[in-house]
């Protein structure tokens, strides 16, 4: 596979290039010969950073992916503050690019019911080989993974929410060797289909997409509190302490 530009953060590989670089890298992956393992991509945001601090298993998943995309203005800003070469590339933006450029076949797992039907109409040239929008659990994991592997999509887009989507990919990784790229994509399918409204572009650029979501979905307030209030305090405390330790050691 074409090697993407990455940096290491807490033993996890994080993508550091542009969207064009990322799409080009994935296009190279689709044309790879041989038995290359499935490329596994996670899209961490501030909430996922907080979860990873308290959840050793989830943190180990982020450390074992092929690479991670920084999806979340808060996480991107903090990484830049501490000198990392972070690029903010949203999962929604990536899916939109893959659809617009018709890069490979797709299987959609999860998301709002009706996404697959809507997106087939919106993107008639894209090969959607299948999808599943029902309840995903350990009881149907083997059956689902078998179906997905038989359909051999280039892209498996898993929209179950973090950390469930990353755990599903990890737990079923050995059952889907025919999948070229598996991505934990969060709410991207809902936004791309238009079934869930996305914040205006200006709000997205300014990092206030969370506020737009909160107005539309007030039941998400606990998650928003974690991302907006808990995350910056936790990040500055942990990364600031580690920076001091590294500085003292160098001195």
Rosetta silent file (secondary structure, phi, psi, omega in degrees, C-alpha in Angstrom):
SEQUENCE: XXXXXXXXXXXXXXXXXXXXXXXXXXXXXXXXXXXXXXXXXXXXXXXXXXXXXXXXXXXXXXXXXXXXXXXXXXXXXXXXXXXXXXXXXXXXXXXXXXXXXXXXXXXXXXXXXXXXXXXXXXXXXXXXXXXXXXXXXXXXXXXXXXXXXXXXXXXXXXXXXXXXXXXXXXXXXXXXXXXXXXXXXXXXXXXXXXXXXXXXXXXXXXXXXXXXXXXXXXXXXXXXXXXXXXXXXXXXXXXXXXXXXXXXXXX
SCORE:     score description
SCORE:     0.000 S_00000001
   1 L     0.000  142.643  172.077    0.000    0.000    0.000 S_00000001
   2 L   -56.466  124.865 -173.913    1.053    3.585   -0.681 S_00000001
   3 L   -80.826  117.073  179.756    2.374    4.747    2.707 S_00000001
   4 L   -76.256  158.573  176.523    0.455    7.780    4.012 S_00000001
   5 L   -76.083  123.864 -178.155    2.127   10.578    5.964 S_00000001
   6 E  -137.344  165.392  167.512    1.533    9.994    9.664 S_00000001
   7 E  -130.689  165.275 -177.394    2.781   10.948   13.101 S_00000001
   8 E  -105.092  132.020  178.457    2.662    8.961   16.337 S_00000001
   9 E  -136.008  112.784 -176.786    0.529   10.029   19.289 S_00000001
  10 L    52.043   47.000  177.409    0.388    7.728   22.328 S_00000001
  11 L    66.435   14.683  175.655    1.561    4.804   20.166 S_00000001
  12 E  -111.243  139.818  177.133   -1.224    5.406   17.628 S_00000001
  13 E   -82.872  130.638 -177.369   -0.568    6.336   13.995 S_00000001
  14 E  -124.227  128.968 -178.162   -2.352    9.557   13.011 S_00000001
  15 E   -65.896  139.289 -174.700   -2.784   10.735    9.429 S_00000001
  16 L  -127.232    8.918 -177.497   -1.066   14.059    8.701 S_00000001
  17 L   -99.365 -166.454  179.642   -1.736   14.725    5.011 S_00000001
  18 L   -90.495  172.788  176.773   -4.462   16.380    2.950 S_00000001
  19 H   -62.068  -40.222  177.838   -7.754   14.894    1.786 S_00000001
  20 H   -61.342  -40.442  178.000   -6.264   14.413   -1.686 S_00000001
  21 H   -61.476  -42.057 -177.777   -3.333   12.546   -0.111 S_00000001
  22 H   -66.041  -47.820 -179.843   -5.733   10.327    1.801 S_00000001
  23 H   -62.694  -40.682  177.582   -7.925    9.488   -1.187 S_00000001
  24 H   -61.287  -42.192  178.809   -4.840    8.786   -3.300 S_00000001
  25 H   -61.174  -42.201 -179.973   -3.518    6.461   -0.594 S_00000001
  26 H   -69.775  -34.860  175.897   -6.830    4.584   -0.491 S_00000001
  27 H   -63.004  -40.159  175.704   -6.925    4.327   -4.279 S_00000001
  28 H   -61.305  -39.593 -179.401   -3.484    2.715   -4.153 S_00000001
  29 H   -61.695  -38.117 -177.698   -4.826    0.310   -1.535 S_00000001
  30 H   -67.899  -24.496 -179.060   -7.630   -0.810   -3.842 S_00000001
  31 L   -99.595    2.731  177.659   -5.147   -1.736   -6.560 S_00000001
  32 L   -60.119  136.149  174.032   -2.738   -3.570   -4.264 S_00000001
  33 L   -90.313  164.846  175.127   -2.001   -7.081   -5.412 S_00000001
  34 L    86.916 -163.424 -173.348   -1.632  -10.024   -3.080 S_00000001
  35 L  -107.671   50.666  178.106   -3.138  -10.681    0.309 S_00000001
  36 L   -62.221  137.658  179.862   -2.667   -7.330    2.029 S_00000001
  37 L   -65.750  159.136  177.140   -4.655   -7.186    5.284 S_00000001
  38 L   -57.593  131.163  174.727   -7.734   -5.003    5.562 S_00000001
  39 E   -78.074  124.868 -175.537   -6.836   -1.356    6.130 S_00000001
  40 E  -112.162  119.623 -178.315   -8.526   -0.255    9.379 S_00000001
  41 E  -120.826  130.468  172.021   -9.167    3.468    9.885 S_00000001
  42 E  -110.688  157.553 -176.019  -10.647    5.140   12.969 S_00000001
  43 L  -125.113   72.028 -174.609  -11.757    8.778   13.124 S_00000001
  44 L   -65.874  146.603  176.493  -11.069   10.003   16.692 S_00000001
  45 L  -132.616 -178.261 -178.362  -12.565   13.204   18.080 S_00000001
  46 H   -55.199  -42.739 -179.941  -12.431   14.848   21.553 S_00000001
  47 H   -61.400  -39.915  179.890  -15.021   12.489   23.027 S_00000001
  48 H   -68.502  -33.089  175.272  -13.074    9.471   21.780 S_00000001
  49 H   -60.962  -47.178  179.684   -9.875   10.883   23.329 S_00000001
  50 H   -61.159  -45.478  179.340  -11.620   11.064   26.714 S_00000001
  51 H   -59.211  -39.580 -177.130  -12.995    7.543   26.292 S_00000001
  52 H   -67.493  -27.163  178.856   -9.555    6.206   25.429 S_00000001
  53 H   -66.751  -38.880 -176.234   -8.090    7.608   28.662 S_00000001
  54 H   -94.550  -14.067 -173.973  -10.500    5.559   30.788 S_00000001
  55 L  -119.059  100.023 -177.508  -10.901    2.531   28.510 S_00000001
  56 H   -60.876  -37.941 -178.644   -7.717    0.519   28.000 S_00000001
  57 H   -65.662  -44.829  179.102   -9.350   -1.739   25.426 S_00000001
  58 H   -63.923  -40.897  177.933  -10.547    1.152   23.299 S_00000001
  59 H   -60.874  -39.887 -179.667   -7.148    2.822   23.530 S_00000001
  60 H   -66.143  -32.186  177.183   -5.489   -0.392   22.337 S_00000001
  61 H   -65.369  -46.540  179.518   -7.818   -0.462   19.316 S_00000001
  62 H   -62.122  -29.796  178.794   -6.797    3.070   18.315 S_00000001
  63 H   -78.857  -15.742 -176.192   -3.176    2.007   18.692 S_00000001
  64 H  -105.724   -1.531  177.908   -3.692   -1.026   16.445 S_00000001
  65 L   -68.739  165.171  173.842   -5.451    0.623   13.486 S_00000001
  66 L   -63.378  -43.984  168.968   -3.648    1.140   10.197 S_00000001
  67 E  -169.197  167.026 -179.102   -3.966    4.840   10.977 S_00000001
  68 E  -118.983  145.944  173.561   -6.402    7.330   12.511 S_00000001
  69 L  -102.577  136.459  177.114   -7.936   10.500   11.085 S_00000001
  70 E   -79.092  106.509  179.416   -8.372   13.524   13.350 S_00000001
  71 L  -115.327   98.811 -176.494  -12.124   14.226   13.174 S_00000001
  72 L   145.928  119.342 -176.824  -12.946   17.020   15.580 S_00000001
  73 H   -61.489  -37.992 -178.822  -11.802   20.629   15.710 S_00000001
  74 H   -62.505  -45.821  179.221  -10.990   20.457   19.424 S_00000001
  75 H   -65.711  -42.170  178.132   -8.640   17.506   19.077 S_00000001
  76 H   -59.604  -46.898 -178.131   -7.026   19.027   15.990 S_00000001
  77 H   -63.298  -41.033 -179.530   -6.455   22.365   17.756 S_00000001
  78 H   -68.019  -40.660  177.900   -4.936   20.733   20.829 S_00000001
  79 H   -62.888  -41.816  177.682   -2.607   18.549   18.770 S_00000001
  80 H   -63.919  -39.892  179.490   -1.429   21.610   16.831 S_00000001
  81 H   -58.268  -35.468 -178.533   -0.922   23.487   20.114 S_00000001
  82 L   -94.370   13.993  170.210    1.445   20.744   21.263 S_00000001
  83 L    89.257   11.371  178.525    3.399   20.757   18.017 S_00000001
  84 L   -85.024  152.084 -178.258    1.910   17.785   16.154 S_00000001
  85 L   -84.707   53.958 -173.756    1.412   17.912   12.367 S_00000001
  86 L   -71.472  142.111  170.487   -2.314   17.372   12.684 S_00000001
  87 L  -121.856  130.088  177.230   -4.708   17.582    9.743 S_00000001
  88 E   -91.324  112.127  178.256   -8.424   17.785   10.422 S_00000001
  89 L  -129.380  111.575 -175.813  -10.235   15.535    7.968 S_00000001
  90 L   -76.158  152.101  176.076  -13.772   14.613    8.918 S_00000001
  91 H   -61.511  -38.248  177.466  -15.236   11.198    8.333 S_00000001
  92 H   -62.443  -42.436  178.426  -18.158   12.863    6.560 S_00000001
  93 H   -61.799  -39.797  179.494  -15.750   14.706    4.295 S_00000001
  94 H   -65.602  -46.404  179.951  -13.962   11.478    3.422 S_00000001
  95 H   -61.267  -41.747  177.715  -17.186    9.633    2.583 S_00000001
  96 H   -59.369  -40.833  179.076  -18.328   12.570    0.446 S_00000001
  97 H   -66.716  -43.905 -179.795  -15.037   12.456   -1.478 S_00000001
  98 H   -62.497  -39.652  179.045  -15.206    8.704   -2.008 S_00000001
  99 H   -69.558  -45.985 -177.296  -18.782    8.994   -3.277 S_00000001
 100 H   -63.408  -36.745 -179.123  -18.116   12.009   -5.497 S_00000001
 101 L   -91.210   -3.152 -179.147  -15.055   10.361   -7.069 S_00000001
 102 L    52.718   56.016 -178.488  -16.719    6.934   -7.169 S_00000001
 103 L   -93.857   90.859  171.810  -13.734    5.302   -5.474 S_00000001
 104 L    85.114  164.824  178.140  -14.594    1.628   -5.022 S_00000001
 105 L   -82.805  158.905 -172.341  -17.592   -0.451   -3.988 S_00000001
 106 E  -138.240  145.991  169.026  -19.244    0.017   -0.593 S_00000001
 107 E  -123.288  129.849 -177.479  -21.123   -1.821    2.139 S_00000001
 108 E  -105.045  120.834  179.836  -22.945    0.329    4.719 S_00000001
 109 E  -116.499  112.325 -179.862  -23.255   -1.059    8.239 S_00000001
 110 E    95.136 -171.519 -178.491  -25.411    0.937   10.629 S_00000001
 111 L    93.763  178.391 -179.314  -26.744    4.468   10.444 S_00000001
 112 L   -66.684  133.966  177.273  -30.272    5.823   10.144 S_00000001
 113 L   -54.341  134.170 -179.733  -32.685    3.404    8.429 S_00000001
 114 L   103.273  -11.173 -179.102  -33.124    4.369    4.792 S_00000001
 115 H   -56.663  -46.959 -176.039  -29.581    5.652    4.200 S_00000001
 116 H   -60.430  -46.021 -179.546  -28.739    2.923    1.687 S_00000001
 117 H   -62.283  -45.117 -179.230  -31.871    3.509   -0.389 S_00000001
 118 H   -63.670  -45.218 -175.628  -31.392    7.283   -0.397 S_00000001
 119 H   -71.116  -29.545  174.433  -27.699    7.109   -1.270 S_00000001
 120 H   -63.152  -35.322  177.731  -28.287    4.660   -4.100 S_00000001
 121 H   -74.980  -38.012 -178.306  -30.569    7.276   -5.666 S_00000001
 122 H   -71.566  -33.472 -176.370  -28.183   10.149   -4.955 S_00000001
 123 L  -126.929   72.949 -175.175  -25.129    8.304   -6.312 S_00000001
 124 L   -64.233  -20.442 -178.658  -26.396    5.986   -9.079 S_00000001
 125 L   -87.356  -12.856 -179.500  -22.878    5.327  -10.386 S_00000001
 126 L   -82.295  137.960 -179.293  -21.527    4.109   -7.039 S_00000001
 127 L   -89.446   92.902  173.808  -21.581    0.363   -6.488 S_00000001
 128 E   -87.027  104.865 -173.970  -23.308   -0.151   -3.138 S_00000001
 129 E   -77.383  -15.782  179.484  -22.980   -3.921   -2.787 S_00000001
 130 E   166.924 -179.754  179.343  -25.179   -4.063    0.313 S_00000001
 131 E  -172.200  164.273  177.387  -25.952   -2.752    3.740 S_00000001
 132 E  -142.753  123.710 -175.319  -27.488   -3.530    7.115 S_00000001
 133 L  -118.625   10.310  178.867  -29.467   -0.986    9.132 S_00000001
 134 L   -87.845 -166.206  179.920  -30.918   -3.202   11.878 S_00000001
 135 L   -71.566  128.312  179.358  -29.664   -3.927   15.367 S_00000001
 136 L  -106.186  123.857 -177.798  -26.023   -5.008   15.378 S_00000001
 137 L  -147.418  178.930  177.521  -24.961   -7.255   18.257 S_00000001
 138 L   -63.540  -25.461 -177.090  -22.765  -10.202   19.115 S_00000001
 139 L   -68.184  -32.648 -178.836  -25.645  -12.479   18.115 S_00000001
 140 L  -112.381   10.463 -177.631  -25.522  -11.536   14.433 S_00000001
 141 H   -61.283  -45.054 -177.882  -21.830  -10.591   14.125 S_00000001
 142 H   -65.502  -43.453  179.918  -20.786  -13.865   12.517 S_00000001
 143 H   -64.168  -44.517  179.946  -23.666  -13.846   10.027 S_00000001
 144 H   -63.817  -47.094 -178.123  -23.090  -10.193    9.119 S_00000001
 145 H   -64.096  -34.639  177.630  -19.349  -10.543    8.725 S_00000001
 146 H   -65.005  -44.926  178.797  -19.842  -13.631    6.531 S_00000001
 147 H   -61.295  -45.443 -179.466  -22.247  -11.729    4.277 S_00000001
 148 H   -61.560  -45.129 -177.877  -19.902   -8.749    4.053 S_00000001
 149 H   -64.130  -37.899  179.080  -16.910  -10.913    3.240 S_00000001
 150 H   -66.489  -33.784  178.812  -18.821  -12.752    0.505 S_00000001
 151 H   -77.510  -19.646  175.013  -19.821   -9.441   -1.089 S_00000001
 152 L    51.071   55.602  178.006  -16.142   -8.304   -0.964 S_00000001
 153 L   -71.175  151.144  172.442  -16.664   -4.533   -0.816 S_00000001
 154 L   -67.805  -41.130 -178.164  -13.716   -2.237   -1.293 S_00000001
 155 E  -122.487  127.878  169.753  -15.006   -0.107    1.596 S_00000001
 156 E  -105.881  112.138 -178.308  -16.869   -1.236    4.693 S_00000001
 157 E  -102.100  111.367 -173.205  -18.332    1.892    6.315 S_00000001
 158 E  -104.212  111.201 -174.325  -19.308    1.106    9.915 S_00000001
 159 E  -115.073   66.798 -178.369  -21.662    3.696   11.414 S_00000001
 160 L  -109.331   -1.909 -174.879  -22.424    2.331   14.880 S_00000001
 161 L    82.958  147.049  179.556  -20.933    5.150   16.938 S_00000001
 162 L   -83.157  144.688    0.824  -17.706    4.986   18.939 S_00000001
 163 L   -92.717    7.466 -175.594  -16.464    2.799   20.497 S_00000001
 164 H   -60.981  -41.911 -176.733  -18.951    0.171   19.257 S_00000001
 165 H   -66.714  -39.863  178.878  -17.985    0.558   15.605 S_00000001
 166 H   -67.846  -38.630  178.239  -14.250    0.230   16.279 S_00000001
 167 H   -66.389  -37.657  179.610  -14.835   -2.813   18.488 S_00000001
 168 H   -62.559  -45.332  179.178  -17.002   -4.420   15.805 S_00000001
 169 H   -62.936  -46.844 -179.899  -14.265   -4.035   13.217 S_00000001
 170 H   -60.442  -46.550 -175.373  -11.599   -5.313   15.628 S_00000001
 171 H   -69.177  -26.034 -177.071  -13.673   -8.281   16.793 S_00000001
 172 H  -111.507   11.595 -174.201  -14.618   -9.327   13.251 S_00000001
 173 H   -56.366  -44.671 -176.628  -11.397   -8.343   11.509 S_00000001
 174 H   -71.685  -13.267 -179.131  -10.300  -11.916   10.769 S_00000001
 175 H   -91.825   -8.480 -175.772  -13.716  -12.711    9.256 S_00000001
 176 L  -123.430   50.055 -177.934  -13.594   -9.979    6.587 S_00000001
 177 L   -65.250  -19.004 -179.393  -10.290  -10.516    4.732 S_00000001
 178 L   -81.874   -9.665  176.314  -11.948   -9.640    1.406 S_00000001
 179 L   -78.505  129.531  179.276  -12.697   -6.094    2.594 S_00000001
 180 L   -77.513  -46.427 -175.918  -10.013   -3.683    1.391 S_00000001
 181 E  -137.441  127.043  176.037  -10.739   -0.793    3.790 S_00000001
 182 E  -115.720  127.937 -175.260  -12.866   -0.731    6.960 S_00000001
 183 E  -128.243  129.121  169.527  -13.670    2.661    8.492 S_00000001
 184 E   -79.588  110.765 -162.646  -15.434    3.569   11.739 S_00000001
 185 L  -113.588   -0.157  176.027  -17.436    6.438   10.338 S_00000001
 186 L    59.533 -131.586 -177.990  -19.807    7.639   13.088 S_00000001
 187 L   -90.728   13.951 -174.348  -22.701    9.728   11.774 S_00000001
 188 H   -58.505  -40.481 -177.730  -21.179   10.325    8.342 S_00000001
 189 H   -65.413  -37.865  179.608  -23.720    8.207    6.468 S_00000001
 190 H   -63.750  -39.173  179.729  -26.624   10.073    8.067 S_00000001
 191 H   -72.943  -42.639 -177.426  -25.135   13.410    6.970 S_00000001
 192 H   -65.861  -33.040  178.459  -24.181   12.235    3.473 S_00000001
 193 H   -77.375  -18.173 -178.080  -27.675   10.891    2.845 S_00000001
 194 L    84.918    5.403 -179.169  -29.181   14.172    4.057 S_00000001
 195 L   -78.231  -18.630  173.337  -31.397   12.426    6.599 S_00000001
 196 L  -124.651  128.485 -177.743  -29.671   14.309    9.418 S_00000001
 197 L   -70.042  142.279  176.363  -28.927   18.010    8.977 S_00000001
 198 L  -106.298  155.029 -179.943  -25.335   19.142    9.263 S_00000001
 199 L   -61.648  150.973  174.606  -24.163   22.474   10.656 S_00000001
 200 L   -56.495  153.378 -175.792  -23.615   25.324    8.179 S_00000001
 201 H   -54.505  -40.692 -177.568  -20.101   25.449    6.712 S_00000001
 202 H   -62.996  -41.953  178.405  -19.148   28.534    8.727 S_00000001
 203 H   -64.741  -37.273  177.917  -20.059   26.839   12.022 S_00000001
 204 H   -63.769  -45.880 -177.651  -18.049   23.787   10.988 S_00000001
 205 H   -64.568  -34.387 -178.471  -14.981   25.882   10.150 S_00000001
 206 H   -83.516   -5.494  178.136  -15.196   27.757   13.468 S_00000001
 207 L    84.153   21.256 -178.848  -15.506   24.507   15.428 S_00000001
 208 L  -107.872   22.073  178.701  -19.098   25.063   16.605 S_00000001
 209 H   -61.502  -32.926  178.955  -20.679   22.062   14.903 S_00000001
 210 H   -58.984  -36.203 -178.963  -21.210   20.577   18.385 S_00000001
 211 H   -68.727  -39.748  177.633  -23.521   23.500   19.259 S_00000001
 212 H   -62.513  -43.534  178.642  -25.635   22.935   16.158 S_00000001
 213 H   -64.173  -38.384 -178.630  -25.950   19.240   17.032 S_00000001
 214 H   -64.615  -39.381  178.676  -26.892   20.080   20.602 S_00000001
 215 H   -64.193  -42.542 -178.403  -29.727   22.354   19.459 S_00000001
 216 H   -76.250  -33.432 -176.015  -31.095   19.655   17.144 S_00000001
 217 L  -131.123   74.012 -176.644  -30.425   16.756   19.528 S_00000001
 218 H   -60.918  -19.821  178.571  -30.497   18.037   23.145 S_00000001
 219 H   -67.924  -10.984  178.960  -30.419   14.446   24.407 S_00000001
 220 H   -86.843   10.910 -170.412  -26.749   14.400   23.371 S_00000001
 221 H   -60.824  -33.621  179.290  -25.826   16.915   26.090 S_00000001
 222 H   -64.777  -42.248  178.391  -23.787   14.404   28.124 S_00000001
 223 H   -66.016  -40.356 -179.952  -21.645   13.569   25.110 S_00000001
 224 H   -65.176  -38.927  178.869  -21.264   17.249   24.251 S_00000001
 225 H   -61.379  -40.541  179.074  -20.240   18.044   27.829 S_00000001
 226 H   -63.179  -41.601 -175.999  -17.521   15.403   27.598 S_00000001
 227 H   -76.416  -36.629 -171.939  -16.222   16.807   24.314 S_00000001
 228 H   -93.275  -36.389 -175.965  -16.458   20.517   25.096 S_00000001
 229 H  -104.034  -47.725 -176.529  -15.748   20.753   28.840 S_00000001
 230 H   -72.898  -43.466 -174.509  -13.995   17.563   29.977 S_00000001
 231 H   -56.089  -54.675 -175.614  -11.763   17.088   26.943 S_00000001
 232 H   -61.248  -38.721  178.847   -9.738   20.347   26.998 S_00000001
 233 H   -64.621  -44.132 -178.592   -9.068   20.108   30.742 S_00000001
 234 H   -67.321  -44.346 -178.898   -8.047   16.460   30.453 S_00000001
 235 H   -62.539  -48.808 -178.773   -5.903   16.966   27.359 S_00000001
 236 H   -63.006  -37.392 -179.814   -4.045   19.956   28.786 S_00000001
 237 H   -67.377  -49.622 -176.484   -3.492   18.165   32.104 S_00000001
 238 H   -70.425  -53.432 -175.160   -2.217   14.910   30.602 S_00000001
 239 H   -70.854  -33.300  176.425   -0.256   16.233   27.654 S_00000001
 240 H   -64.684  -42.229  178.000    1.057   19.208   29.634 S_00000001
 241 H   -63.666  -42.516  178.979    2.367   16.915   32.373 S_00000001
 242 H   -65.202  -36.032  178.182    3.992   14.631   29.810 S_00000001
 243 H   -65.096  -41.742  177.912    5.590   17.625   28.114 S_00000001
 244 H   -62.247  -43.356 -179.745    7.072   18.791   31.416 S_00000001
 245 H   -61.887  -45.882 -179.414    8.450   15.287   32.102 S_00000001
 246 H   -63.292  -39.315 -179.528   10.028   15.102   28.619 S_00000001
 247 H   -65.364  -42.464  178.517   11.520   18.574   29.022 S_00000001
 248 H   -63.282  -41.668 -179.827   13.039   17.701   32.418 S_00000001
 249 H   -64.293  -39.949  179.700   14.517   14.488   31.037 S_00000001
 250 H   -68.192  -30.803 -178.666   16.109   16.320   28.119 S_00000001
 251 L   -75.555    0.000    0.000   17.499   18.907   30.522 S_00000001
